[in-house]
Amino acid sequence: MISTGQEKLTEDVAMDFFAKFGQQQTREVRMASAHYTIGLGYVGNGQKQKAKAEFEQAVKLNVNLIWAAVELAQLK
């Protein structure tokens, strides 16, 4: 999960998958999702401080990413 999230952070998506359905995601939403994915990977590895930092970044980029906020609350 960590490597998948990191790949999402570095990729430059010219054409978003959902764009053809009329719901193109903003860069911030994609980045928030990547940080959330990385955070989940860190939780699975028992690295709570790194997970917390990733979830904080995810919520900062997209306040509507509820599951990142839930995970963050559980780590506090």
C-alpha positions in Angstrom: 0.0 0.0 0.0 2.8 2.4 0.8 4.5 2.0 -2.6 1.1 2.3 -4.4 0.4 5.6 -2.6 3.9 6.9 -3.3 3.5 6.1 -7.0 0.2 8.1 -6.9 2.0 11.0 -5.4 4.6 11.1 -8.2 2.5 10.4 -11.2 1.3 13.1 -13.4 -2.2 12.2 -14.5 -3.1 14.0 -17.7 -6.4 12.1 -18.0 -8.2 11.1 -14.9 -10.1 7.8 -15.1 -13.3 9.5 -14.0 -13.0 12.4 -16.3 -14.7 10.5 -19.1 -17.7 10.2 -16.8 -17.8 14.0 -16.1 -16.3 13.8 -12.6 -12.6 14.7 -12.9 -10.8 14.8 -9.6 -8.7 17.7 -8.6 -5.0 17.3 -7.9 -5.6 17.9 -4.2 -8.2 15.1 -4.1 -5.8 12.6 -5.8 -3.0 13.6 -3.5 -5.2 13.2 -0.4 -6.2 9.8 -1.5 -2.5 8.9 -2.0 -1.6 10.1 1.5 -4.5 8.1 2.9 -3.3 5.0 1.1 0.2 5.4 2.4 -1.2 6.0 5.9 -3.1 2.7 5.8 0.1 1.0 4.8 2.0 2.5 7.8 -0.9 1.4 10.1 -0.5 -2.1 8.8 3.2 -2.0 9.5 2.7 -0.7 13.0 4.3 2.7 12.2 1.8 4.9 13.9 3.7 8.2 13.8 4.3 8.0 10.1 0.6 6.9 9.6 -0.5 9.9 11.6 1.5 12.3 9.5 0.0 10.9 6.3 -3.5 11.1 7.6 -3.0 14.7 8.7 -1.7 15.5 5.2 -4.7 13.8 3.6 -7.2 15.7 5.7 -5.4 18.9 5.0 -5.7 18.4 1.3 -9.3 17.1 1.4 -11.4 17.8 4.5 -14.1 15.5 3.0 -11.9 12.4 3.2 -13.8 11.2 6.2 -12.0 7.9 6.6 -8.6 9.7 6.9 -10.1 11.8 9.7 -11.4 8.6 11.4 -8.0 6.9 11.2 -6.3 10.1 12.5 -8.7 10.3 15.5 -8.0 6.7 16.3 -4.2 7.4 16.4 -4.5 10.3 18.8 
